[in-house]
């Protein structure tokens, strides 16, 4: 069964890439912006994050030095469109403080760690969970660590590849043992799963026309 599941995971990637083409993720002009976006996108949609990031850009606050200097109250006001703005302001400040104290405010220094060490370090930061840590690793640090989000879990549940109460790391391990350990592949695959989930694998499934509807376990459940 494990080999069969791995084959399905590989075929999903080929089918989605053929259907949608390269996605060009993550939307961000710099690694700093990617990290900020990864923290802000928790429990909200990307359009709201874009508005918050636009506010930070207009205020010239998209640098680690500026984010460390700005008062939490002002930061919260600027990122208000992203929701949970007081909590997210604290999380951003926690990350910036940690980066400054541990790595001199340099993502390049953090990037020098191997993937496992960098992931473990990120998970020590208040408010950084597995999904956010993996997003930072793949999209900002160019390190292979597969991102598992709600879209990914929904697609895999409906194809009976994971259970209804999936474990993050078991789901991640399914991908990482099934496809090459390659940052670009992880990047592209995650983006493709988000795309198919937004188009077809919504809360109410719309399987008609879905590139993955060839699979015998497809069903709207």
Secondary structure, DSSP 8 states (H G I E B T S, - for coil): -HHHHHHHHHHHHHHHHHHH--------SSHHHHHHHHHHTTTS-HHHHHHHHHHHHHTT--SHHHHHHS-HHHHHHHTGGGSSHHHHHHHHHHHHHHHHHHHTT-HHHHHTS-HHHHHHHHTTSTT--HHHHHHIIIIIS--------HHHHHHHHHTTSS-TT--HHHHHHHHHHHS---HHHHHHHHHHHHHHHHHT-SSS---TT-TTTTSTT----
